[in-house]
């Protein structure tokens, strides 16, 4: 297993089987959302890159998966759970949220048997949602 073969959080999620739920497309999961904008700046170990940060952009036409993946090529199961944030905003009818998360993954040996340290990558995000009706709660 090489550096490029290390599974990220979305890979692990995609391969998981759930007992009490099923995975559905974004528009089916959130039919009340008419517009979505997610901007995420990732900083940390972006080896083999000339930059020390990476930008992630998502929209209603290009929605995120359950996770935004970490770009650290040494990281296993890396990223953060954006789905939880979006679900919480929809539940509370929030239109904007900003925050930060650290990567949930770890850096390890080439085959993933040894854990060297937690991944040090860091994500700053902004999520903006527009809903079908006017019952929006602004935060």
VENQUI-V812972 format. One record per run of one state. SS is the DSSP state (@ for helix, = for strand, . for the rest). FROM is the first residue (numbers start at 1). TO is the last residue. If there is no record, write none. Layout:
BEGIN
ss=SS from=FROM to=TO
ss=SS from=FROM to=TO
END
This chain:
BEGIN
ss=. from=1 to=2
ss=@ from=3 to=5
ss=. from=6 to=8
ss=@ from=9 to=15
ss=. from=16 to=25
ss=@ from=26 to=29
ss=. from=30 to=32
ss== from=33 to=43
ss=. from=44 to=52
ss== from=53 to=59
ss=. from=60 to=66
ss== from=67 to=69
ss=. from=70 to=74
ss== from=75 to=76
ss=. from=77 to=78
ss== from=79 to=81
ss=@ from=82 to=92
ss=. from=93 to=93
ss== from=94 to=94
ss=. from=95 to=95
ss== from=96 to=102
ss=. from=103 to=105
ss== from=106 to=108
ss=. from=109 to=114
ss== from=115 to=118
ss=. from=119 to=121
ss== from=122 to=131
ss=. from=132 to=136
ss== from=137 to=137
ss=. from=138 to=139
END
